[in-house]
């Protein structure tokens, strides 16, 4: 090892001569490398309830921007199944605090948004 170091094999490594990155927390975290990898990859892990809340919000946004009413209804129906499952079999942790979406209300909102955007031409509802 020392022979390799004397030969200069380690001289051109990335970060050579630079201080180690320091975070605001000075305590040792044995999962530091996993957390850095997740941050680089844009991955986050939430407990089940907040994860479903986020998924439900994303599903609602996806439904409103769906290309057809049929797809919007399908998106909401699928997330409603997950919401109902969690309502009846709650995991440990914070309560879900939400109810399934009203599919008809979302479909009505989808149609209204299409009418305002001017995208609701012939055959625009695709029920």
Secondary structure, 3 states (H helix, E strand, C coil): CHHHHHCCCCCCCCCCCCCCCCCCCCCCCCCHHHHHHHHHHCCCCCCHHHHHHHHHHHHHHHHHCCCCHHHHHHHHHHHHHHHHHHHHCCCCCCCCCCCCCCHHHHHHHHHHHHHHHCCCCCCCCCC
